């Protein structure tokens, strides 16, 4: 009897504890997400001289900082002059690539560095209410290259958002918390009733937050960071690409050969593969073939990132298998923009498929439209790269060489694909016109 009578009470206590804990955790999580801030400093480097063009504080998360990579040394300084954080900023003038040297039957890869005299770049880091200054140093000589006071931006930001919990006017005016000396004597009945009231409020708010959290998890599911597998046999290039991607918010994995790439894919599939072409033992094209032959991996988007120039033959043979083709050297912005385009196109197609299915569109026609949408977009990007690589100029008279003819044939093929895509879209009928149109 005693055991049975304890069960409802025990369950109630457990529920109350869970609700209170969820209330506290919910408040902390909401505050942390809602008030995340980052600082962005826009800089220009011209023949070694760095100037600040603008700086701002905004809501949102910042990428991870690199403490030990090569580049400029950066420091975040507190008001008392002490160093709060030290990290590394990539030198935007330096771009890495590779070239093929030696006998064509036994090619060797030689790393190359392209250094520019002038470049614009942005340094972004998480906001810290202790930090009032940003400094940038030459790591070799230790000389100060730039110093940016953040106090004007801090004052301006909190003038616009006075209720932000990091506002110095709020936390600076709070009385310090001190431990009260225990009092002896009769307990205060008012204190007891007040404590009960706060307990009820905590439980109630916990229940509300629990329900809100459950709704939010369904309505706004957590989005995991997208993962990219970098495949290159040059460790220096891998280090640079890895840094660029992490600055873009991606989770990275590394393979230094085609064989290692296939082993990595056996353990877990990434969201995208960056694949070099010129690698010893198994080159990038052979690695790509094996990836696409395997049903478990053939759906992984693959971008070729290489020092080799794209050829019309490559487009003809491998264009259907790749999402893009990036020629080294590459900038951080160029790389991240290309990857973002692939993910955005994939998401766009996925959303339109869902909308079309909801509208009752024929699945076969829908799949054909989705395939053609991707093919046309990829081939256009490859064709533009061919025109740029071979400096093809339209409207000029004279004999056309083999390369020019091949590029123009690629253009005609794209026009045919676009025409088929238009026919496919028209065949979707009212379902497409009702909101599922490609």
N, C-alpha and C positions, 0 to 999 in steps of 0.2 A: 504493500500500500504506500509506504513512504517513498519507494522508488518511483511508482507511477505518479504520485503527486508532485514529484520534483520535475518531471519531464516538461510540462508546459512552462514552468518558471524558468528552467534551464534554457529551453528554446528561446523564450522571450529575451533572456539576458544575452544570449549569443547573437540574436538578431539586433538587439540594441547596440551591442559592441560593434558589430559589423557596420551598422548604419552610421554610428559616430565616426568610426575609422574611415568609412567611405566619404563621409562629409568632409573630414579634415583633408583626406587625400584629394578629394574633388576640388576643394578650394585651392589647395596648393597647385594642382595641375592646371586649373583654369587660369590662376594668376600667372603661372610661369609661361603658359602659352600666349596669354593675352598681352603680356607686357614684355615679351622678348623684343629687344632692340638691337640694331646694328649701326655701326659708324662706317661711312664710305668717304674716302678721301680720293679725289681725282687729281692725278699728277701728270706732269709732262717732263720728259727727260730730253735734253737737247745738247749733244756733245758733252755729256757728263754733268750738265747743270740741271738740277731738278727744281721745278716750280710747282706750286699748288694752284690749281685752277678753281677748285671748289671743294667743299666738304659739307656733309650733312648727317643727321641722325634720323633714322626712320624705324618704324615698327617692322619686325621680321627677324628671322634667324640669320646668322652669319655662318660661312663655311669654317671648317676646322683650320687652325693655324699650324704652320709647319715650324717646329723648333730647330731643326738641324739641317734642312736642305740647303743647297747652294743658292746664293742670291744676295740681295741686300739684307742687312740686319736691321730689324725694326724693334722699337721699344715703346711700350705704353707707360707713361710717367704719371705718378700721382702728384697732388698739389704740393706735397712736401719735398718733391724732387726724387723720391725713391722709385725704383723700377718695379712695376706691377707685373709685366709680362714681356718676354722676349720671344720673337719669332722671325721667320724668314719670308721675304717678299721676292717673288721671281723677277729677274731682270727682263723686262719686256723686249729689250733689243736683241736678245739671243734666241735664235730659233735653231732647232736640231733637225738634221735630216741624214740621209745616207746616199752614197753613190757606189756604183759597181766599178771595180778596177781589176786589172789583170787579164788573164786569158779567158775568153768567153766560155771555154770548156771547163774552167776551174775558177769561177768568179770569186772575188773577195769583196767583202763589204767594208767600206771605210766611212767612218762617221765624219760628218761635216757640220760646221757651225756657221750660221749666217748672222752677222752682227750689224744692226742698223744704228745710225747716229741719233735718230729722233724717234720717239714713241710716246704714246699716251697710255696710261694704265690707271687702274683703280685698286686701292687697297681697302678691303672690307674686313671688319673684325667685330666681335660681340661687344656691346656696350657694357661698360663697367663704371659704376658711379664713383669709384675712386680715381679713375683715369681722367686727367685734364689736358694731357699733351701727347702727341705722337711724334716720334723721331725716327729718321731713316739714316743709316750709316753705310759707308763703304766698308765691307767686311775686311778687305785686304789692308787698307790703311787706317781704318778706324775713324775716318773723318766724317763729320756730320754733314749729310747731304741735304736734309730738309727737316724742319721743325714746325709743327702745326699745333697751335693752341686750340683746344676743343671747347674752351669755356664759352666763347660767343655762341657756338652751336648748342651747347648744353642749356644756356640761359634762354635761347630762342625756343628750343624744343619744349622745355617745361613751362614756358609762358603760354604755349599753345595747348599743352596737355597738363594742366596744373594738378589733376587728380592722379597722375601716374605715381605708383608707390615709390619710384626712385627719385621723385622730385625732392631736392634738398630742403625745400620749404616744409615738406611733410615729415620726413624722417629726421631732419635736423632739429625740429622743434619738439620732438617727443621726449618726455621725461624718461630718464634711465630707469630700467626695471631693477628693483632692489628686493631682497628677500625680507619678508616680514618676520619679526620675532614672534614665536608662538605665544599666545595669551592663555592664561589660566583663568578658571572661573566658569560660570554658566554660559553655554553656547547661546549665541544670538538667534532667536527664532526667525528674525527677518532674514538673516544670512542663510538659514536652512531653506526657507521657502524660496529665496532667490536662487539658491543652487539647484533646487528642484525645477524651477522654471527654466533655468538655462539648460538643464538636462533634457527637458521636454523639447525645448527649441532645437537643441542639437540633434535629437533623434528625428524630429520632424524635418529639419533641413537636410539631414542625412538621407532620409527617405526620398525627398524631392530630388536631391542630387543624384541618388542612385537611379531613380527612374529617368532623370534627364541624361545621365551618363549612358544608360542602356539605349535610349532613343538616339543619342548622338553617335553611339558606336554603330548603329544600323544606318542612320541617315548620313553620317559623315565618317565612313570607315577610315581607319589609320592607313596611310599610304607608306609602304616601306620604300627606302631608297632603292633606286634602280642600280643594278650591278652590271659592270662591263669587264669582260675578259680581254686583257691586252696580250697580244701574241707577237713577239719580236725577239730576235736573238742578240740584240744590242742592249746591254743592261743600262747604258747611259740614256738611250732613247726611252727605254721603259720608265726610268726614273722621272724623266721630264713629262712624259705623257701621263704617268700615274699622278704626278702633282697637279697637272692641268685638270684632270678629271675630278680629283678630290676637291679642288677649288669649285668645281661645278656642282658639287653635292652628290657625286656618284660613289658607290662602293666598288672597289676594283679588285680584280684577281689577275694573276700574272702567269704567263707560260713563255718559256724561252725557246720553244721549238714547236714544229707541227705535231710531233708525237706527244709532247707534253700537253699541248692544247687538247688533243683528243682524250687524254687521260683526265684532264680537268673536267671535261664535259661529261665523263662517266660519273663523276661524283655529284655534280650539281650543274644545272643549266643556268647560265647568266642571261640577263635581259638583252645583251648585245655583245658582239665580238668585234674587236679591232684587230685586223689581221694583216701582218706584213707579208710581202710577196717573196723577197729574196732572203731565203733562209737555207742553211745547209741541211743536208739529208732530205728533208721533205719541205718543198717550197710552199708558199701560200696558196697557190692555185690548186695543188694536189690536196692540201689540207682542206680547202674549201669543198672540193669534190667529195671528200670523205664525210665532211659535216653534212652535206646535203643528201648523201646517199643513206644516211642513218635516219630512220623515221623518228627517233627520239630527239634528234638535234636539228633536223632540216628546217624547222620553223624559227630558229634563232636568227634574228637580223644580223647581218655581217657587213661591216664596212672595211674596205681595203685601205690601209694607211701605210703608204710605201714611198720610197724614193724613185720608183720606176714611173715613167710617163705612161699614161693610158693610151692604148692603141685601138683602132677600129676593130681589130680582130678580138681583142679582149672584150669589147662591148658585145660583139656578136656571140662569143662563146660563153661568157660568164655574166653578161648583163642581167639575165633572169635570176641569177643566184645571189646578187649583192644588192645592198641598199644604197651605197654611195662609194665613191672612190676619192680619197684625199691624198694629194701628193705632198710629201715632206719638202721643205720645212713647213710647219703649221703653227699657227698662233693658238693660244688658249681659247680666244673667242671663236676662231674659225672651227676648231675642233668641237667645242661645246655646242655651237650653233648647228653643226651638221648632225650631231647625235640627237639634239633636241628636235630637229626636223623629222628624223626617223621615228622617234617616239610619238611625236604629235600626229604624224600621218597614220601611224598604226592605231592610235586612239580614235582619230577621226573616222577611220574605216570601221572600227569596232562599234562606235556609236551609231553610225549610219546603218550598219547591219541590224543592230538591235531595233532601231526605229522602223526599218523596212519589214522586219519579221513581225513587229507589232501591227503593221499596216496590212499584213497578209500577202506580202510580195512572194512570188515564186522563188524558192531557194536556189534553183539552178541559175536563174537569171541574176539573182542577187550575188552569188559567188563569182559569176563572170564579171559583173560590174566591179566588185571589190578587187579582183585580180587585175583588171585593166587599169583601175585607178592607181594602184601601186606601180604597175609596169610603166605607165605613161610618165608618172612623176620621176621614177628612177632613170628612165632612158633620156628624159629631158636634161636632167642634171649631168648625165654622162656625156650627152651630145654637147652641152655647153662647155664642158671641160675639154673635149676634143677640139672644138673650134678655138678655144683659148690656147691649147697646147701647140697647135699647128698653125696658128695665126691665119686662119682661113678668112678670106675677105670675099664677100658676095658682090656680084655686079661687075667683076673684072673679067675681061676677055682673055682668051688664050687657051692653050692645051691644059687639061687637068690631069694631075698625076694620080697614082693609085690611091694615095691617102685621101686626097680631096674627093675623089669619086666615092670612096668608102664612107666618108663623113656625110656626103650628100645622100647616099643610100640610107644611112641611119636616120637622117632627117625625114626622108620619105616614109620610112617604116614607122616613125613616130606619128606622122600625119595619118597613116592608115590605122594605127592603134587608137588615135583620138577619135577618128570617124566611127570605129567599132564601139568605142566607149559611149559616144553620143547615141548610137542606135540602141545600145544596151540600156541606157538611161530612159530612152523613150519607151522601150518595151516594158519598163517597170509600171507604167500606167498611172492610175490614180493614186496608188500607194506611194509612189515616189513624189508625185506632186503634192501629196498631203503632208510632206515633211521629211520624207526619207530619201530625197533626191541627192544624187552624188554630185 
